[in-house]
Amino acid sequence: TGLNLKVMKSILANAEFHGIEINRKAYEILKVWGGGKAYHQSILDFKSRIKFDFVYTKGVLIHINPDQLSRVYETLYRSSKKYICIIEYYNPKPVEVPYRRHRNKLFKRDFAGEMLDKYHDLNLESYGFVYHRDKHLPQDDLTWFLLKKK
């Protein structure tokens, strides 16, 4: 969460940022940075009375048990005034992938498609792919989807 918020803060210096971080060490670093409001909890437990202009996940949904995804989709949808951005590993069909020698810890699927099916007032505004061999912005191979409320 912290690195992503730092990048966004460098682009949108006057914006207000909030981040959910389940990892204690990462949460403490985020608090010390002070560039936004940090919540130390799981997205499964997050409740907010605030609606945000832009909400996103990056590498979060892939670790949510598929039985709990509907709750997370609801949290994203309810927390958003306008935009939802999903940055995750993509697969057209749901699949479980071994993760660091563990099972049931990483799941690929069409997260954006599921949200579009669930919430009919969402539109797909844009999408793209981040490639691990990009010399300017090396990351994992990720697909991003920008959804907008009508």
C-alpha positions as a Markdown table, in Angstrom:
| # | Residue | x | y | z |
|---|---|---|---|---|
| 1 | Thr | 0.0 | 0.0 | 0.0 |
| 2 | Gly | 2.7 | 2.5 | 1.0 |
| 3 | Leu | 4.7 | 2.4 | -2.2 |
| 4 | Asn | 1.6 | 2.8 | -4.3 |
| 5 | Leu | 0.4 | 5.7 | -2.3 |
| 6 | Lys | 3.8 | 7.4 | -2.5 |
| 7 | Val | 3.7 | 7.2 | -6.3 |
| 8 | Met | 0.1 | 8.6 | -6.4 |
| 9 | Lys | 1.1 | 11.4 | -4.0 |
| 10 | Ser | 3.9 | 12.3 | -6.3 |
| 11 | Ile | 1.4 | 12.7 | -9.1 |
| 12 | Leu | -1.5 | 14.2 | -7.1 |
| 13 | Ala | 0.3 | 16.2 | -4.4 |
| 14 | Asn | -2.9 | 17.9 | -3.1 |
| 15 | Ala | -5.1 | 14.8 | -3.0 |
| 16 | Glu | -6.1 | 13.1 | 0.3 |
| 17 | Phe | -5.0 | 9.4 | 0.6 |
| 18 | His | -6.2 | 6.5 | 2.6 |
| 19 | Gly | -4.8 | 3.0 | 2.6 |
| 20 | Ile | -5.7 | -0.3 | 4.1 |
| 21 | Glu | -2.6 | -2.4 | 5.1 |
| 22 | Ile | -2.9 | -5.8 | 6.8 |
| 23 | Asn | 0.9 | -6.2 | 7.3 |
| 24 | Arg | 1.9 | -4.7 | 10.6 |
| 25 | Lys | 5.4 | -3.7 | 9.5 |
| 26 | Ala | 4.1 | -2.1 | 6.2 |
| 27 | Tyr | 1.4 | -0.3 | 8.2 |
| 28 | Glu | 4.0 | 1.2 | 10.6 |
| 29 | Ile | 6.1 | 2.4 | 7.7 |
| 30 | Leu | 3.0 | 3.9 | 6.1 |
| 31 | Lys | 2.1 | 5.7 | 9.4 |
| 32 | Val | 5.7 | 7.1 | 9.7 |
| 33 | Trp | 5.5 | 8.4 | 6.1 |
| 34 | Gly | 2.5 | 10.4 | 7.0 |
| 35 | Gly | 1.2 | 11.0 | 3.5 |
| 36 | Gly | -2.2 | 9.7 | 4.2 |
| 37 | Lys | -4.5 | 8.0 | 6.6 |
| 38 | Ala | -3.5 | 4.3 | 7.3 |
| 39 | Tyr | -5.9 | 1.6 | 8.5 |
| 40 | His | -4.2 | -1.5 | 10.0 |
| 41 | Gln | -6.7 | -4.2 | 9.1 |
| 42 | Ser | -7.9 | -6.6 | 6.4 |
| 43 | Ile | -10.0 | -5.3 | 3.6 |
| 44 | Leu | -12.6 | -7.9 | 4.7 |
| 45 | Asp | -13.0 | -5.9 | 7.9 |
| 46 | Phe | -12.8 | -2.4 | 6.5 |
| 47 | Lys | -15.9 | -0.2 | 7.0 |
| 48 | Ser | -15.9 | 3.5 | 6.0 |
| 49 | Arg | -18.5 | 6.2 | 6.1 |
| 50 | Ile | -16.3 | 8.1 | 3.7 |
| 51 | Lys | -16.8 | 7.7 | -0.1 |
| 52 | Phe | -13.7 | 8.1 | -2.1 |
| 53 | Asp | -13.3 | 9.5 | -5.6 |
| 54 | Phe | -11.0 | 6.7 | -6.6 |
| 55 | Val | -10.5 | 3.3 | -4.9 |
| 56 | Tyr | -8.1 | 0.6 | -6.1 |
| 57 | Thr | -6.6 | -2.8 | -5.3 |
| 58 | Lys | -3.2 | -4.0 | -6.4 |
| 59 | Gly | -2.2 | -7.5 | -5.6 |
| 60 | Val | -5.0 | -7.8 | -3.0 |
| 61 | Leu | -7.9 | -9.6 | -4.7 |
| 62 | Ile | -5.6 | -12.5 | -5.8 |
| 63 | His | -5.1 | -13.4 | -2.1 |
| 64 | Ile | -8.8 | -13.3 | -1.1 |
| 65 | Asn | -10.5 | -16.6 | -0.8 |
| 66 | Pro | -13.1 | -16.8 | -3.6 |
| 67 | Asp | -15.8 | -17.4 | -1.0 |
| 68 | Gln | -15.1 | -13.9 | 0.4 |
| 69 | Leu | -14.7 | -12.0 | -2.9 |
| 70 | Ser | -18.3 | -10.8 | -2.9 |
| 71 | Arg | -17.7 | -9.0 | 0.4 |
| 72 | Val | -14.6 | -7.3 | -1.0 |
| 73 | Tyr | -16.4 | -6.3 | -4.2 |
| 74 | Glu | -19.1 | -4.7 | -2.0 |
| 75 | Thr | -16.5 | -2.8 | 0.0 |
| 76 | Leu | -14.9 | -1.5 | -3.1 |
| 77 | Tyr | -18.2 | -0.5 | -4.7 |
| 78 | Arg | -19.6 | 1.2 | -1.5 |
| 79 | Ser | -16.4 | 3.0 | -0.8 |
| 80 | Ser | -16.2 | 4.5 | -4.3 |
| 81 | Lys | -18.0 | 7.7 | -5.5 |
| 82 | Lys | -16.8 | 7.3 | -9.1 |
| 83 | Tyr | -13.8 | 5.2 | -10.0 |
| 84 | Ile | -12.6 | 1.7 | -9.1 |
| 85 | Cys | -9.3 | 0.5 | -10.4 |
| 86 | Ile | -8.4 | -3.2 | -10.2 |
| 87 | Ile | -4.7 | -4.1 | -10.7 |
| 88 | Glu | -4.3 | -7.8 | -10.3 |
| 89 | Tyr | -3.2 | -11.0 | -12.0 |
| 90 | Tyr | -5.8 | -11.9 | -14.6 |
| 91 | Asn | -7.2 | -15.2 | -15.9 |
| 92 | Pro | -10.4 | -15.5 | -17.9 |
| 93 | Lys | -11.5 | -18.5 | -15.8 |
| 94 | Pro | -11.0 | -18.8 | -12.0 |
| 95 | Val | -7.9 | -20.7 | -11.2 |
| 96 | Glu | -5.9 | -21.4 | -8.0 |
| 97 | Val | -2.2 | -21.1 | -8.3 |
| 98 | Pro | 0.4 | -22.5 | -5.8 |
| 99 | Tyr | 2.0 | -19.6 | -3.9 |
| 100 | Arg | 5.3 | -20.0 | -2.0 |
| 101 | Arg | 4.7 | -23.7 | -1.6 |
| 102 | His | 1.2 | -23.1 | -0.2 |
| 103 | Arg | -2.2 | -23.9 | -1.6 |
| 104 | Asn | -5.3 | -21.7 | -1.4 |
| 105 | Lys | -3.3 | -18.5 | -1.1 |
| 106 | Leu | -3.4 | -17.1 | -4.7 |
| 107 | Phe | -6.3 | -17.0 | -7.1 |
| 108 | Lys | -6.5 | -15.6 | -10.6 |
| 109 | Arg | -9.7 | -14.7 | -12.3 |
| 110 | Asp | -11.5 | -12.0 | -14.1 |
| 111 | Phe | -12.1 | -9.7 | -11.1 |
| 112 | Ala | -13.2 | -6.7 | -13.2 |
| 113 | Gly | -15.6 | -8.8 | -15.2 |
| 114 | Glu | -17.2 | -10.1 | -12.1 |
| 115 | Met | -17.7 | -6.6 | -10.8 |
| 116 | Leu | -19.2 | -5.5 | -14.1 |
| 117 | Asp | -21.6 | -8.4 | -13.9 |
| 118 | Lys | -22.5 | -7.7 | -10.3 |
| 119 | Tyr | -22.9 | -3.9 | -10.5 |
| 120 | His | -24.7 | -2.8 | -13.7 |
| 121 | Asp | -24.0 | 0.9 | -13.2 |
| 122 | Leu | -20.2 | 0.3 | -13.7 |
| 123 | Asn | -18.6 | 0.8 | -17.1 |
| 124 | Leu | -15.2 | -0.3 | -18.2 |
| 125 | Glu | -13.4 | 3.0 | -19.0 |
| 126 | Ser | -10.0 | 1.6 | -19.8 |
| 127 | Tyr | -7.6 | -1.3 | -19.2 |
| 128 | Gly | -4.0 | -2.3 | -19.8 |
| 129 | Phe | -1.2 | -4.5 | -19.0 |
| 130 | Val | 2.0 | -4.0 | -17.0 |
| 131 | Tyr | 4.9 | -6.1 | -18.3 |
| 132 | His | 7.7 | -7.4 | -16.0 |
| 133 | Arg | 10.4 | -6.6 | -18.6 |
| 134 | Asp | 9.4 | -2.9 | -18.9 |
| 135 | Lys | 12.6 | -1.0 | -18.3 |
| 136 | His | 10.9 | 2.1 | -17.0 |
| 137 | Leu | 8.4 | 0.5 | -14.6 |
| 138 | Pro | 9.4 | -3.2 | -13.9 |
| 139 | Gln | 6.7 | -5.0 | -11.9 |
| 140 | Asp | 4.9 | -8.3 | -12.2 |
| 141 | Asp | 2.8 | -9.1 | -15.2 |
| 142 | Leu | -0.4 | -7.3 | -14.1 |
| 143 | Thr | -3.6 | -6.4 | -15.8 |
| 144 | Trp | -5.4 | -3.2 | -14.8 |
| 145 | Phe | -9.0 | -2.2 | -15.3 |
| 146 | Leu | -10.5 | 1.2 | -14.7 |
| 147 | Leu | -14.2 | 1.0 | -13.9 |
| 148 | Lys | -16.5 | 4.1 | -13.6 |
| 149 | Lys | -19.9 | 4.4 | -12.0 |
| 150 | Lys | -22.5 | 5.9 | -14.3 |
